[in-house]
Amino acid sequence: MTIFLASVGFGLVTASVLAVAAVGFTLQFGVTDVLNLAYGAVMIAGAYIAYVINQAGLNIWVGLVVAVVACSAGSVLLNSGIYTPFQRRGASPITMVIVSLGMTLIIEFGTQAIAGGTSVSYTMAQGPSVRAGGLVLTTVQLVVIGLSVLVMLGTHVLLRYTRLGKAMRATAANKTLARNCGIRTSRVINLTWAITGALCGLAGVIFAMDAGSFDATSTDLFLILILAATFIGGPGQAYGAMLGAVVIGLATEISAAYITPSYKYVVAFVALLLILGVRPTGLLGARA
Amino acid sequence: MSSYYIINLLIYAAVDATACLGLNQQFGVAGVTNFGFIIFQAAGGYTAAILALPSQSANGGFQTYIGGWNLPFPVPWIGAAVVGGVIALPFTFLVGRRLRGDFAAVGLLVTAVLLNLLVTNYRPLLNGSAGLSLIPQPLQGEYNPQSSGYQWTLTAVAIVVCALVYLFVRRITESPYGRSLRAMRDNDAVADSLGKNLLSLRTAMLVTGGAIAGLSGGILVSYITTWSPAAWGYAETVVLFAAVIIGGAGNHLGAILGAVLVPVGFEEVTRYIPTSNNLPPNLIPSLEWVAIGLLIVIFLWVRPQGILPERKRVIRAGAAASPPSAAAPSPPAPPAPVSAVPVSAGPVSALSPAVEPPVDREVVLEAVDVSREFGGVRAVDGVSFRVRHGTLTGLIGPNGAGKSTLLAMLAGTLPVSGGKIYYQGRDVTHLPAYRRARLGLVRTFQLASEFKRLTVMENLLTAVPDNRGDSFRGALAGRRYWRGDEAAAIARAEALLERFGLDGYANSYAGDLSGGQRRLVEIMRALMAEPRVLLLDEPMAGVHPNLARQIGNQLVALCAEGLTVLMVEHELAIMDEFCDPVVVMAEGAVLAEGTMAELRSRSEVVEAYLVG
């Protein structure tokens, strides 16, 4: 029972990190129609930026803020410098995925070239542990969960109650129509990349906090979790990604308690392949 | 420069070129984006290893693996190719009709990452992360693998295998079957509507490419005598993709060139970078990956067709006339090249459409209470109507009336939410589009749907049913087996091109034509499919009125010859002139049916549509 509860605790933390990452990823895809596989690489670049700030002697939370800003700006640049020109030329979705894979190599291994191949960790206090109903969580883990909940609430408010959120949904549904209705879609798309880039940076740093130590290739496998959460919820569906993150986060960590931890990603993988084969629009998506 | 160095270079070039040919066949020719390609090479490598290795105890017992059969050459290589092909089968569910190509690619990529993780962590299977080593080389009992004669022979064999693979993929690609693959690459939904079984085509390509990849893996382990998960990370697939894109996707010589430039080139260039103790150990490999990423992005931007672009297949006019009789036994060419419809199509000849009023003719296509929902919206709501043989039936209605949706359901492009569809008395409601097309129920699309990187002639030839070369086996049998069918098809296509006045454009890329010409190509292509019932979705949209009138006259003539046409159209003048009867749809339902003259007299029809 204690093992189970402990794994639920881990699962909640993983789900929290995953939710932030997956919501960003799925909004990116939904609004801008780019299946940006370089998302994981941008995450890890953000984690390293926070690390550099942290090494300079500053608090890691300062590093987090800097990483969020940097990833936001970087994502806007990635889109306007690379993806949009390709899309404007009429590149097929497949070409876009190949381009994003190329960008993955550039960003991920560019980070590795600068940072070196060894694992690093943040210098930070874990804070006192908190017990709640059999769960034991560190202060940092609680903060990660709290941040994630805030981000989810923020996403909900953004999509439901703001003009920008409505414009994003309209652009996602039909870009041409949205433009003809007077929505400045290019501005909406840039803002979407700024927001999702910020989420990506945040996800990168809290991923690194949760993982303890990381190197430039750490998000290769985490990207699979993001993809699984995204597709389970239905690509482009923010609420679906939240649901998918909880399902995948809990499933991987709970299974890790009972099978060898190195196989915990297999659960996410099987879930992803099943959903792709059976219901590619996801659990919350419209029927194909 | 030692001979060891040259041998090393040549073997790697041959192996990489072989793998790139397999990938190019999948990606460049058939448009199957297999981001898990490296899995198949890995499977071949492991298979060759465990077939060649002696049992664990005999091998010192320091590594654990399944198999260990100690089989002689060439069994390990054959096994590598077979296993590479067989393990492709479970992946076919990802590349069927339903899944978007980019989603399937992601599924394959994820599979590659996960399989690598599993093999790395699970030691009993294939010795985990350490991998297998001391793999016996071919015939090492009989000859000395260290001798330069042996090494050179192995090199020569690897190059010969690569050459044979090249001939094999070229034979497939240059056949009518290869043309179908390229058509599927350019537009899979349209290929489906023309009777191509996408699942079967993609399965064949996954298996073929997988077998080639497996063979390349088998050859590689025979040379390097070791194989471990580090050799087949997911990123290795990206290197092969980079090679194919840079060399020229769709061009097999380009794939070979790419293999020499990218994987081999990188290996060699980095050799000459001075190693310094001041550099971090990971720097050079990291920068190599960055460079590969840059190469992909830059090439896709600057020269997406690659260094050696796919070449144009020019078919000269009159080429059909020369060899038909010399060819292997082939069905006779359609007797009247003027007609695109074989006379045998249906019990046509007995009926004389000129005398019999349309209302009494045989029903060939019938919708019974057909409906379709899109997320709660009823686009088509319980439509029933009949299309009679030899008529040119018009389908009109305001935007959003559900005309195109109805057409898509009739053709099988969209599944129905409810109701039944009968074609020639047979219930075809649940028949996939390609099967309906093969029965003679063929559609065109509202949006331009030409196969862009096929010539006009090739676009037409793609649609021909029953070409002996349009199957995997037929393609392998070689040109002599199918050239009779091909010549007959070319003759028909030429007649049709002449009939529609496009004979000057036979060897132009369809993607380079004007909008109106592309509509013509589409109609001609549909006619080449030997339809009995032709479903046209706004064939005259964007076409010059004179040309539209010409198309209309041709259609009327074809109907007189026994073709049945159902045509969605907005231009009332066209309806007035050519269509009888006309069906009016509004808000997902049939509002009225009759001749245009009758319809104009009915107020509800006029209100719904005809006003303005």
Interface residues (C-beta under 8 A of the other chain):
Chain A: L35 L37 I82 P85 F86 A91 P93 I94 T95 M96 V97 I98 V99 L101 G102 M103 T104 L105 I106 E108 F109 G110 Q112 A113 G116 G117 A216 D220 L221 I224 L227 F231 P235 T260 S262 Y263 Y265 V266 F269 L272 L273 L276 G277 P280 A286 R287 A288
Chain B: G31 T33 F35 F93 L94 R98 L99 R100 G101 D102 F103 A104 A105 V106 G107 L109 V110 T111 V113 L114 L117 L118 N121 Y234 A235 V238 F241 A242 I245 P280 P281 N282 L283 S286 L287 E288 W289 V290 I292 G293 L294 L295 I296 V297 L300 W301 P304 F374 G375
